[in-house]
Amino acid sequence: METAALAYPMLVLIVLSVALLVFHILLQGMLATRELGSQWNAGPRDGAHEPQGILAGRAARASANFRETYAGFVALALALAIAGDPSGWGLIGAWLWFIARLVYIPLYLTGIPYIRSLVWLASLAGLAVMAGAIIV
């Protein structure tokens, strides 16, 4: 019972991260559909016709960037949920990753440089904190 109580906050973050993944997918699809139309979205998308608009492109790149670290987050979060996180540092790292990934979206969409990169580094720091909580 005690392990389940420790795992619960991490499991909530995993669920929230899935919601963030779905948000990325919906945002990218919505912006591409706005540009290319619903027939393109409903069709097989054969050929190389891709959205050319700035926002659709940024949403696609932000989504790809999210997915680059997402598997690592899920792996570390599950490891912490299974092994436990008595220090609490794993949960802090997970929240840091999640909040940074959330903040990253509007920064990328609006094209804000440097701060966006710092936020991305904060998300990596969150993963490092999570890994450290497992190793220590």
Residue, then its C-alpha position, 0 to 999 in steps of 0.5 A: m500500500e505504501t509503494a502505491a501511495l508513492a507511485y500515485p503522483m508519478l502516475v498522475l504525471i504520466v497521465l498528464s504527459v499523455a494529455l500533453l502529447v495529445f495536445h501536441i498532435l491536435l495542435q499540429g493537426m489543427l494548424a495543418t488542416r487550417e492551412l490545407g483544408s479538411q479534404w487533405n486531413a481526411g484524405p490519405r495524404d499521399g504525396a509530398h504536400e505538406p503545410q508551408g505556414i509558419l505556425a503549422g511548421r512550428a507546431a510540427r517541429a515542437s511536437a517532434n521535439f517533445r517526442e524526442t524526450y518523451a520516451g525517456f520521461v515515461a521510462l524514468a517516471l515508470a521506474l520511479a513509480i516502481a522503485g519508489d522515490p523516497s527522496g521526492w527528487g524524482l517527482i520534482g524532476a518530473w514536474l520540472w520536465f512537464i512544466a518546461r515542456l508545457v511552457y515550451i509550446p507557446l515559446y516555440l509557436t511565437g518564435i522566441p529564441y534563447i528563452r525557448s532553448l533555456v526552457w528546453l534545457a530545464s526539461l533535460a535537467g528535469l530528466a537528469v534529476m529523475a535519473g539521479a533519484i533512481i541511481v542514488 
